[in-house]
């Protein structure tokens, strides 16, 4: 049997993918609702970009501006498939646990 490494999706990664599914956002927008902590959002985004779940682009810094330019993130097709697979698995397990309680 071939050694297959299945993709992993942490709770923070799932929350971020759900937010990026329909629109592009920058890091602090992802932490606004409190579901992902401000201190971990960029670490998580970097890990997700390395895994291929999200991609990013950087705004150009306006002339005379100081600081770092804003980086925008969006879910990749692969990231959307991972999220869809997670939802299917969640439905299976929720359905099983509900039917086990009834039995």
C-alpha positions in Angstrom: 0.0 0.0 0.0 1.3 3.4 -0.9 2.2 5.9 1.9 -0.4 8.7 1.5 -0.1 11.9 3.5 -3.5 13.3 4.0 -3.8 17.1 4.2 -4.5 18.5 7.7 -6.8 21.4 8.6 -6.6 23.0 12.0 -9.5 24.8 13.5 -7.8 28.2 12.8 -7.1 27.2 9.2 -10.7 26.1 8.7 -12.0 29.5 10.1 -9.7 31.4 7.8 -10.7 29.3 4.7 -14.3 29.9 5.4 -13.7 33.7 5.5 -11.6 33.6 2.3 -14.0 31.4 0.3 -16.0 34.3 -1.2 -13.7 37.3 -1.0 -10.2 38.4 -0.6 -9.2 39.8 2.8 -6.1 41.1 4.5 -4.8 39.6 7.7 -6.3 41.9 10.3 -9.8 41.6 8.7 -9.6 37.8 9.5 -9.0 38.6 13.2 -11.8 41.2 13.5 -14.5 38.9 14.7 -12.3 37.3 17.3 -12.5 33.8 15.9 -8.8 33.9 15.1 -6.4 35.7 17.4 -4.5 38.7 16.0 -1.2 37.2 17.2 -1.6 34.0 15.3 -3.4 35.1 12.1 -0.2 35.8 10.1 1.6 32.7 11.3 -1.4 30.6 10.3 -1.7 32.4 6.9 2.0 31.7 6.2 1.6 28.1 7.1 -1.5 27.9 4.9 0.3 29.6 2.0 3.1 27.0 2.3 0.5 24.2 2.2 -1.2 25.7 -0.9 -4.5 26.5 0.8 -4.2 30.2 0.3 -2.3 32.6 -2.0 -1.6 36.3 -1.5 -0.7 39.5 -3.3 0.8 42.6 -2.0 -0.5 46.2 -2.6 2.0 48.7 -3.9 3.1 51.1 -1.2 2.0 54.6 -2.1 4.8 57.1 -2.7 5.8 58.7 0.6 4.0 56.2 2.7 5.8 54.4 5.5 5.3 50.9 6.9 4.6 47.7 5.2 2.2 47.4 2.2 -1.0 45.5 2.8 -1.0 41.8 1.8 -4.3 40.4 0.5 -5.2 36.7 0.8 -7.6 34.4 -1.0 -8.4 30.7 -0.9 -6.9 28.7 -3.7 -8.9 26.0 -5.5 -7.0 23.4 -3.5 -7.9 25.2 -0.3 -11.6 25.2 -1.3 -11.4 21.5 -2.0 -9.8 20.9 1.4 -12.6 22.9 3.1 -15.3 21.0 1.1 -13.8 17.7 2.1 -13.7 18.8 5.7 -17.4 19.7 5.6 -18.3 16.3 4.1 -16.4 14.6 6.9 -18.0 16.8 9.5 -21.5 15.9 8.2 -20.6 12.2 8.2 -19.4 12.3 11.8 -22.2 14.5 13.1 -24.7 12.2 11.4 -23.0 9.1 12.9 -22.9 10.5 16.4 -26.6 11.6 16.2 -27.7 8.1 14.9 -25.5 6.4 17.6 -27.3 8.4 20.3 -30.7 7.3 19.0 -29.7 3.6 18.7 
